[in-house]
Amino acid sequence: MAQTETKVLTAHVPLLLAEKIDQAAARLERSRGWIVKQALSAWIDQEEERSRMTREALADVDGGRVIDHQVVQA
């Protein structure tokens, strides 16, 4: 199996969140690190999609592809 390069990140998290991570790790029989990697990957994917959609919406505004507020209200 090929190894990928990694980097250790350190973060202080509230105790309740750390306990929830530990509970999820135990329930899924995975490591705490695996849980954190999954969560970070999902968050990054979500933020990248949000950014893409924002840029797309701004391009629509710049291109005049908008709906008048009164039309929306009606």
ChimeraX commands (.cxc) that place a marker at each C-alpha (Angstrom):
marker #1 position 0.00,0.00,0.00 radius 0.5
marker #1 position 1.39,3.41,-0.98 radius 0.5
marker #1 position 1.85,5.88,1.83 radius 0.5
marker #1 position 0.75,9.47,1.43 radius 0.5
marker #1 position 2.53,12.33,3.08 radius 0.5
marker #1 position 0.81,13.71,6.14 radius 0.5
marker #1 position 1.09,16.67,8.45 radius 0.5
marker #1 position 0.13,16.76,12.10 radius 0.5
marker #1 position -2.33,19.49,13.04 radius 0.5
marker #1 position -3.13,20.38,16.61 radius 0.5
marker #1 position -6.38,21.96,17.71 radius 0.5
marker #1 position -7.89,22.69,21.08 radius 0.5
marker #1 position -11.50,21.51,21.14 radius 0.5
marker #1 position -14.11,21.77,23.88 radius 0.5
marker #1 position -14.25,18.72,26.13 radius 0.5
marker #1 position -17.81,17.88,25.07 radius 0.5
marker #1 position -16.76,17.77,21.42 radius 0.5
marker #1 position -13.73,15.61,22.25 radius 0.5
marker #1 position -15.99,13.22,24.15 radius 0.5
marker #1 position -18.36,13.00,21.17 radius 0.5
marker #1 position -15.42,12.24,18.89 radius 0.5
marker #1 position -14.27,9.50,21.25 radius 0.5
marker #1 position -17.79,8.04,21.39 radius 0.5
marker #1 position -18.08,8.04,17.60 radius 0.5
marker #1 position -14.66,6.41,17.30 radius 0.5
marker #1 position -15.64,3.67,19.73 radius 0.5
marker #1 position -19.02,3.12,18.07 radius 0.5
marker #1 position -17.48,2.90,14.59 radius 0.5
marker #1 position -14.41,1.01,15.79 radius 0.5
marker #1 position -12.18,3.64,14.19 radius 0.5
marker #1 position -9.44,5.84,15.54 radius 0.5
marker #1 position -9.99,9.37,16.78 radius 0.5
marker #1 position -7.75,10.53,13.93 radius 0.5
marker #1 position -9.93,8.78,11.36 radius 0.5
marker #1 position -13.04,10.50,12.73 radius 0.5
marker #1 position -11.36,13.91,12.62 radius 0.5
marker #1 position -10.08,13.35,9.07 radius 0.5
marker #1 position -13.57,12.36,7.90 radius 0.5
marker #1 position -15.09,15.44,9.54 radius 0.5
marker #1 position -12.48,17.79,8.10 radius 0.5
marker #1 position -12.83,16.31,4.63 radius 0.5
marker #1 position -16.61,16.71,4.73 radius 0.5
marker #1 position -16.32,20.30,5.97 radius 0.5
marker #1 position -13.76,21.23,3.32 radius 0.5
marker #1 position -15.97,19.70,0.59 radius 0.5
marker #1 position -18.96,21.66,1.89 radius 0.5
marker #1 position -17.04,24.94,2.03 radius 0.5
marker #1 position -15.63,24.43,-1.48 radius 0.5
marker #1 position -19.14,23.80,-2.81 radius 0.5
marker #1 position -20.48,26.87,-0.97 radius 0.5
marker #1 position -17.70,28.97,-2.48 radius 0.5
marker #1 position -18.37,27.60,-5.98 radius 0.5
marker #1 position -22.08,28.34,-5.67 radius 0.5
marker #1 position -21.39,31.88,-4.41 radius 0.5
marker #1 position -19.08,32.59,-7.35 radius 0.5
marker #1 position -21.71,31.19,-9.71 radius 0.5
marker #1 position -24.43,33.38,-8.16 radius 0.5
marker #1 position -22.24,36.48,-8.35 radius 0.5
marker #1 position -21.54,35.74,-12.02 radius 0.5
marker #1 position -25.31,35.56,-12.58 radius 0.5
marker #1 position -25.73,38.96,-10.92 radius 0.5
marker #1 position -22.89,40.41,-12.99 radius 0.5
marker #1 position -24.54,38.97,-16.10 radius 0.5
marker #1 position -27.91,40.49,-15.22 radius 0.5
marker #1 position -29.52,37.10,-14.64 radius 0.5
marker #1 position -31.60,38.13,-11.64 radius 0.5
marker #1 position -35.26,38.13,-10.62 radius 0.5
marker #1 position -36.83,41.39,-9.48 radius 0.5
marker #1 position -37.80,41.44,-5.79 radius 0.5
marker #1 position -41.41,42.39,-6.56 radius 0.5
marker #1 position -41.71,39.37,-8.85 radius 0.5
marker #1 position -40.48,37.10,-6.07 radius 0.5
marker #1 position -42.97,38.61,-3.61 radius 0.5
marker #1 position -45.85,38.16,-6.06 radius 0.5
marker link #1:1,2 radius 0.2
marker link #1:2,3 radius 0.2
marker link #1:3,4 radius 0.2
marker link #1:4,5 radius 0.2
marker link #1:5,6 radius 0.2
marker link #1:6,7 radius 0.2
marker link #1:7,8 radius 0.2
marker link #1:8,9 radius 0.2
marker link #1:9,10 radius 0.2
marker link #1:10,11 radius 0.2
marker link #1:11,12 radius 0.2
marker link #1:12,13 radius 0.2
marker link #1:13,14 radius 0.2
marker link #1:14,15 radius 0.2
marker link #1:15,16 radius 0.2
marker link #1:16,17 radius 0.2
marker link #1:17,18 radius 0.2
marker link #1:18,19 radius 0.2
marker link #1:19,20 radius 0.2
marker link #1:20,21 radius 0.2
marker link #1:21,22 radius 0.2
marker link #1:22,23 radius 0.2
marker link #1:23,24 radius 0.2
marker link #1:24,25 radius 0.2
marker link #1:25,26 radius 0.2
marker link #1:26,27 radius 0.2
marker link #1:27,28 radius 0.2
marker link #1:28,29 radius 0.2
marker link #1:29,30 radius 0.2
marker link #1:30,31 radius 0.2
marker link #1:31,32 radius 0.2
marker link #1:32,33 radius 0.2
marker link #1:33,34 radius 0.2
marker link #1:34,35 radius 0.2
marker link #1:35,36 radius 0.2
marker link #1:36,37 radius 0.2
marker link #1:37,38 radius 0.2
marker link #1:38,39 radius 0.2
marker link #1:39,40 radius 0.2
marker link #1:40,41 radius 0.2
marker link #1:41,42 radius 0.2
marker link #1:42,43 radius 0.2
marker link #1:43,44 radius 0.2
marker link #1:44,45 radius 0.2
marker link #1:45,46 radius 0.2
marker link #1:46,47 radius 0.2
marker link #1:47,48 radius 0.2
marker link #1:48,49 radius 0.2
marker link #1:49,50 radius 0.2
marker link #1:50,51 radius 0.2
marker link #1:51,52 radius 0.2
marker link #1:52,53 radius 0.2
marker link #1:53,54 radius 0.2
marker link #1:54,55 radius 0.2
marker link #1:55,56 radius 0.2
marker link #1:56,57 radius 0.2
marker link #1:57,58 radius 0.2
marker link #1:58,59 radius 0.2
marker link #1:59,60 radius 0.2
marker link #1:60,61 radius 0.2
marker link #1:61,62 radius 0.2
marker link #1:62,63 radius 0.2
marker link #1:63,64 radius 0.2
marker link #1:64,65 radius 0.2
marker link #1:65,66 radius 0.2
marker link #1:66,67 radius 0.2
marker link #1:67,68 radius 0.2
marker link #1:68,69 radius 0.2
marker link #1:69,70 radius 0.2
marker link #1:70,71 radius 0.2
marker link #1:71,72 radius 0.2
marker link #1:72,73 radius 0.2
marker link #1:73,74 radius 0.2
view
